[in-house]
Amino acid sequence: KMTVWFSLVLLVMASAISVCQADAADQMGYATPPFTISAAEVLPKNLLQGDNYKIEDRVNSDGLINTYRLTTDYGPLTVKSTVELLVRITELNALVTMEEMDRKGVFGDALVSGVKGTVKGAAELVKSPVETTENIVKGTGQFISNLGESIFSDDPDQDNVIKTALGYDVAKRKFAFEFGIDPYTNYDPVVDRLGQIARAAVAGGIAPKAAMGAIDSPVVMAMRISGTAHGMMMLVRDNPPAKLKEINREKLQAMGVDTALIEAFLDNYRYNPQEETLLVGELDSMKGVEGLDRFIGQAALATVETVALSFRVRAQMMAGYHAKVSPVARLLNLDGVLCMQLKNGKLVILAPVDDVFWTKGLADKLNAFEANIAKMEGVNGKEIWISGKFDNSARTGFEASGWKVQEDANNILIKRK
């Protein structure tokens, strides 16, 4: 009994300490996570609901990143960060178009024929591999490298040899490009439907543009992409994963990134071939900027796909700032905080975060960062650009330390294609 009572006393004391800490934080002007906000207050009205989804109004936040819950035709969906939400909404919009193709009978019986054709194609490949290969090379231009990769690689983003031989891999990439989505997405409804369409197109000999032209439903993209990103998506469309890795490796080498670091980044499976290519392409556009290897050094450490996605968006933001706002001289890593220093000496932080609240943790991080800046020479001003919004206390906290703050940064830095 004494043990039970002692445990209860400890529990009460812990609760009291927690309350006191929260009260102390409140008295100092700090907000205490978690937070609850309204989706209608932080998202554009046209994103709140689509033909096959609806975003729940209650949104949870840890003070920087929002967690959204969606009801979809394919089951409940939870996404962490507005960045990931925009990717998923684009995919959900693409699914509407894919299903319209099915309703309009764009492929007819090609899907059924495709199953039979796969068996027949496999047999013909074994009987006459040289002739079959030559024919496919004329159509894709990448069959040899694609075939070799599919035989000898355990890369989860590379389809098996028979599907590759029949052009399925190429068709999937081309349709994904037309839909404005990632051919290597891990969202199951898209994976399944995109695979069905690619098989049907190969079996029926239907080109992606012809299939898209047979319906009236346009694909509505929720996410923003830069001109560089559009070019990189074309690169993904036209090349298999092995070739993309080779291209990205050459670009990173040209940036002066250490070989071991290059391989660590390229081997991080949290970045699929498209995300990897987009990130490297944006950095490659920042010609003459020093310290790009510092970005790769941090990006290589991503342990979850949401973090990898945020690094890709940050690369887009940096390239946009360099091209549209002011030239960047170098990237710096100040005690784990990646920032840019402009040619005029100004320091700039770019962050793809959602709703920023003035928490004790954020205030402590800012104080530590200010201590590092104080040791530097030639700093001429400070800016922080975020993709989301600051609450009033957070804005006041940064401005009191001499920072110029910019919300909704992607409206300026990333031009919608």
C-alpha positions in Angstrom: 0.0 0.0 0.0 2.9 2.4 0.9 4.4 1.7 -2.6 1.1 2.6 -4.3 0.7 5.8 -2.2 4.3 6.8 -3.0 3.7 6.3 -6.7 0.6 8.4 -6.5 2.5 11.2 -4.7 5.2 11.1 -7.4 2.5 11.3 -10.1 0.9 14.3 -8.4 4.3 16.0 -8.0 5.2 15.4 -11.6 1.9 16.9 -12.8 2.4 19.9 -10.5 5.9 20.5 -11.9 4.6 20.2 -15.5 1.9 22.8 -14.7 4.4 25.1 -13.1 6.7 24.8 -16.1 3.8 25.6 -18.4 2.8 28.6 -16.2 6.4 29.8 -16.3 6.6 29.5 -20.0 3.3 31.5 -20.3 4.6 34.2 -18.0 7.7 34.6 -20.3 5.5 34.8 -23.4 6.2 31.3 -24.7 3.6 29.1 -26.2 3.5 25.4 -25.1 3.0 22.7 -27.7 1.0 20.8 -29.0 -1.2 23.3 -30.8 -4.5 22.9 -32.6 -5.3 25.2 -35.6 -7.9 25.3 -38.3 -7.2 24.0 -41.8 -9.5 26.7 -43.1 -7.3 29.3 -41.6 -4.0 28.1 -42.9 -4.8 26.6 -46.4 -6.3 28.1 -49.5 -10.0 27.4 -49.8 -9.6 25.5 -53.1 -7.4 22.9 -51.4 -9.7 22.0 -48.5 -11.8 19.6 -50.5 -11.6 17.9 -53.8 -13.5 15.3 -55.9 -12.0 12.4 -53.9 -10.9 13.9 -50.6 -11.7 16.3 -47.7 -9.2 17.7 -45.2 -10.4 17.6 -41.6 -10.5 21.1 -40.1 -8.7 20.2 -36.9 -4.9 20.4 -37.6 -2.2 19.5 -35.0 1.1 21.4 -34.9 4.3 20.9 -32.9 5.1 24.6 -33.2 6.7 24.3 -36.7 5.1 21.5 -38.7 1.4 20.7 -39.1 -0.1 17.3 -39.2 -3.2 16.9 -41.5 -5.8 14.2 -41.6 -7.8 13.6 -44.8 -10.8 11.5 -45.6 -10.3 10.1 -49.1 -12.1 7.6 -51.4 -9.2 5.3 -50.7 -9.3 5.4 -46.9 -8.1 7.8 -44.2 -4.8 9.5 -44.8 -2.5 11.4 -42.4 0.4 13.6 -43.7 3.0 15.5 -41.8 3.8 18.9 -43.2 2.1 21.1 -45.8 4.9 20.2 -48.2 3.8 16.5 -48.1 0.1 17.6 -48.2 0.5 19.4 -51.5 2.2 16.4 -53.0 -0.6 14.1 -51.9 -3.3 16.5 -53.1 -1.6 16.6 -56.5 -1.6 12.8 -56.6 -5.3 12.7 -55.5 -6.1 15.1 -58.3 -4.2 12.9 -60.7 -6.3 9.9 -59.6 -9.4 11.7 -60.6 -8.0 12.0 -64.1 -6.8 8.3 -64.1 -10.3 7.2 -63.1 -11.8 9.3 -65.8 -9.7 7.5 -68.4 -11.2 4.2 -67.1 -14.8 5.5 -67.3 -14.2 6.9 -70.8 -12.8 3.5 -71.9 -9.6 5.1 -73.2 -7.8 1.8 -73.1 -10.7 -0.4 -74.0 -9.7 -4.0 -73.3 -6.0 -3.2 -73.4 -5.6 -4.0 -69.7 -6.8 -7.6 -70.2 -4.7 -7.9 -73.4 -1.7 -6.6 -71.5 -1.8 -9.5 -69.1 -1.8 -12.0 -72.0 0.8 -9.9 -73.8 3.2 -10.1 -70.8 3.3 -13.9 -71.0 3.7 -13.9 -74.8 6.3 -11.2 -74.6 8.3 -13.1 -72.1 8.4 -16.2 -74.3 9.4 -14.2 -77.3 12.2 -12.5 -75.4 13.6 -15.9 -74.5 13.3 -17.3 -78.1 14.7 -14.3 -79.9 16.4 -11.9 -77.4 18.5 -10.1 -80.0 15.7 -9.2 -82.3 13.4 -8.3 -79.5 16.0 -6.1 -77.8 16.8 -4.3 -81.1 13.1 -3.5 -81.6 12.7 -2.1 -78.1 15.9 -0.1 -78.3 14.4 1.8 -81.3 11.4 2.7 -79.2 13.0 3.7 -75.9 16.6 4.4 -76.5 17.4 3.3 -73.0 16.6 -0.4 -73.0 20.1 -1.8 -72.7 21.0 0.2 -69.5 17.5 -0.3 -68.1 17.6 -4.0 -68.8 21.0 -4.5 -67.2 19.9 -2.5 -64.1 16.8 -4.6 -63.7 18.6 -7.9 -63.9 21.5 -7.1 -61.5 20.0 -4.6 -59.2 17.8 -4.9 -56.1 16.8 -1.3 -56.4 13.1 -1.1 -55.3 12.5 1.7 -57.8 13.4 -0.4 -60.8 10.8 -2.8 -62.2 11.6 -6.4 -63.1 13.2 -7.4 -66.4 10.1 -8.6 -68.3 8.0 -5.4 -67.5 11.0 -3.3 -68.4 11.5 -5.2 -71.7 7.9 -4.6 -72.6 8.2 -0.8 -72.1 6.1 -0.7 -68.9 8.8 1.1 -67.0 9.1 3.8 -69.7 5.3 4.1 -70.0 4.9 4.6 -66.2 7.4 7.4 -66.2 5.8 9.1 -69.2 2.3 9.0 -67.7 3.5 10.2 -64.4 5.1 13.2 -66.1 1.8 14.0 -67.9 -0.1 13.7 -64.5 2.6 15.9 -62.8 3.3 13.3 -60.2 6.3 11.3 -59.1 6.6 7.9 -60.9 8.3 6.5 -57.8 5.6 7.6 -55.3 4.9 5.3 -52.4 1.2 6.3 -52.1 -0.5 2.9 -52.8 -3.6 4.1 -54.7 -1.4 6.0 -57.2 1.1 3.1 -57.4 -1.7 0.7 -58.3 -3.6 2.9 -60.7 -0.5 4.2 -62.4 0.7 0.6 -62.9 -2.6 -0.4 -64.4 -2.5 2.5 -66.9 1.1 1.8 -67.9 0.4 -1.9 -68.6 -2.7 -1.0 -70.6 -0.9 1.6 -72.6 1.9 -0.8 -73.5 -0.6 -3.6 -74.4 -2.7 -1.2 -76.5 0.1 0.8 -78.0 -1.4 4.0 -76.7 0.9 7.0 -76.2 0.4 9.1 -73.0 -0.4 12.3 -74.8 -3.0 10.5 -76.9 -4.6 9.0 -73.8 -4.7 12.4 -72.1 -6.2 14.0 -75.1 -9.1 11.6 -75.1 -10.5 13.0 -71.8 -11.7 16.4 -70.6 -10.4 16.2 -67.0 -7.3 18.4 -66.5 -4.7 17.5 -63.8 -4.7 20.2 -61.1 -1.3 20.6 -59.4 -1.4 21.7 -55.8 2.4 21.9 -55.3 4.6 24.6 -56.9 7.5 23.7 -59.1 10.2 25.9 -60.6 11.4 25.9 -64.2 14.4 23.9 -63.1 12.1 21.3 -61.4 10.1 21.0 -64.6 13.3 20.3 -66.5 14.4 17.7 -63.9 11.0 16.0 -64.1 11.6 15.7 -67.9 14.9 14.1 -67.1 13.2 11.6 -64.8 10.7 10.9 -67.5 13.4 10.1 -70.1 15.9 8.1 -68.0 15.8 5.0 -65.8 17.1 5.2 -62.2 20.6 3.9 -62.9 21.1 6.7 -65.5 19.7 9.3 -63.2 22.1 8.3 -60.4 25.0 8.6 -62.9 23.8 12.1 -64.0 23.4 13.2 -60.4 26.8 11.9 -59.4 28.5 13.9 -62.1 26.7 17.1 -61.1 27.7 16.6 -57.4 31.3 16.0 -58.4 31.3 19.2 -60.4 30.0 21.0 -57.3 33.1 19.8 -55.4 31.3 17.4 -53.1 33.4 14.7 -51.5 33.1 11.3 -53.1 32.2 9.5 -49.9 29.5 12.1 -49.2 28.1 11.8 -52.7 27.7 8.1 -52.3 26.1 8.5 -48.9 23.5 10.9 -50.3 22.8 8.8 -53.5 22.5 5.6 -51.4 20.0 7.2 -49.0 16.8 5.4 -50.0 14.6 8.1 -48.3 15.2 10.0 -51.6 13.6 8.2 -54.5 15.1 8.9 -58.0 12.8 11.9 -58.7 13.3 13.6 -55.3 17.1 13.0 -55.6 17.2 14.5 -59.1 15.1 17.5 -58.2 17.3 18.4 -55.2 20.6 18.0 -57.2 19.2 19.9 -60.1 18.3 22.9 -58.0 21.7 23.0 -56.4 23.3 22.6 -59.8 21.5 25.8 -60.9 23.3 27.8 -58.2 26.5 28.2 -60.2 29.4 29.8 -58.4 27.9 29.4 -54.9 30.4 28.0 -52.3 29.6 25.4 -49.7 26.9 23.4 -51.6 28.5 20.3 -50.1 27.3 21.5 -46.7 23.7 21.2 -47.9 24.4 17.6 -49.2 26.1 16.8 -45.9 22.9 17.6 -44.0 20.5 16.2 -46.7 22.4 12.8 -46.6 21.4 12.4 -42.9 17.6 12.4 -43.6 16.1 9.4 -41.8 12.5 9.7 -43.0 10.9 10.6 -46.3 9.2 13.7 -45.0 12.5 15.2 -44.0 14.0 14.2 -47.4 11.1 16.0 -49.0 11.7 19.1 -46.9 15.4 19.2 -48.0 14.3 19.1 -51.7 11.9 22.0 -51.2 14.6 23.9 -49.3 16.9 23.4 -52.3 14.2 24.9 -54.5 13.7 27.8 -52.2 17.5 28.5 -52.1 17.8 28.4 -55.9 14.8 30.6 -56.2 16.3 33.2 -53.8 19.6 33.1 -55.6 17.9 33.7 -59.0 15.1 36.1 -58.1 16.0 38.0 -55.0 19.7 38.4 -54.4 22.9 36.4 -55.4 24.2 34.0 -52.8 27.9 33.8 -52.1 28.1 30.8 -49.9 26.2 28.3 -47.7 27.1 28.1 -44.0 26.4 25.5 -41.3 26.3 27.4 -38.0 25.9 24.8 -35.2 23.5 22.7 -37.3 21.6 25.6 -38.8 22.0 25.8 -42.6 22.0 29.4 -43.9 23.0 31.4 -46.9 25.3 34.4 -46.8 24.7 36.8 -49.7 27.4 38.7 -51.6 26.5 41.8 -49.6 27.2 40.0 -46.3 23.5 39.4 -45.3 22.6 36.1 -43.6 19.4 34.4 -44.8 17.6 31.3 -43.4 15.1 29.6 -45.7 12.8 27.0 -44.1 9.8 25.0 -45.5 7.9 25.1 -42.2 4.2 25.6 -41.6 3.0 27.6 -38.6 5.7 29.0 -36.3 4.8 29.5 -32.7 7.1 31.2 -30.2 8.1 28.3 -28.0 11.0 28.1 -25.5 12.8 25.7 -27.7 12.7 28.1 -30.6 13.8 31.0 -28.5 16.7 29.0 -27.1 17.7 28.0 -30.7 17.6 31.6 -31.8 19.7 32.7 -28.9 22.3 30.0 -29.7 22.3 31.1 -33.3 22.8 34.7 -32.4 25.8 33.8 -30.3 27.4 32.2 -33.4 26.6 35.2 -35.5 28.3 37.4 -32.9 31.6 35.5 -33.6 31.4 36.3 -37.3 32.8 39.3 -39.2 31.1 41.1 -42.1 27.5 40.2 -41.3 25.3 42.8 -42.8 21.7 42.1 -41.9 19.6 39.0 -41.2 16.5 37.6 -42.9 14.3 34.5 -42.4 12.0 33.3 -45.1 9.4 30.5 -44.4 6.9 28.8 -46.6 4.2 29.1 -43.8 3.3 31.8 -41.3 4.6 33.2 -38.0 2.2 33.8 -35.1 2.4 37.3 -33.6 4.8 36.3 -30.7 7.2 34.5 -33.0 7.3 37.4 -35.4 7.9 39.8 -32.5 10.6 37.5 -31.1 12.6 37.4 -34.4 12.1 41.1 -35.2 13.3 42.0 -31.7 16.6 40.3 -32.5 17.0 42.2 -35.7 15.6 39.8 -38.2 13.5 40.7 -41.3 10.8 38.0 -41.6 9.0 36.9 -44.8 6.0 34.6 -44.8 4.5 32.6 -47.7 8.0 32.6 -49.3 7.2 30.0 -52.0 4.8 32.4 -53.6 7.9 34.5 -54.4 10.7 32.0 -54.7 9.0 29.1 -56.6 7.2 30.0 -59.8 4.2 27.8 -60.6 4.6 26.0 -63.9 
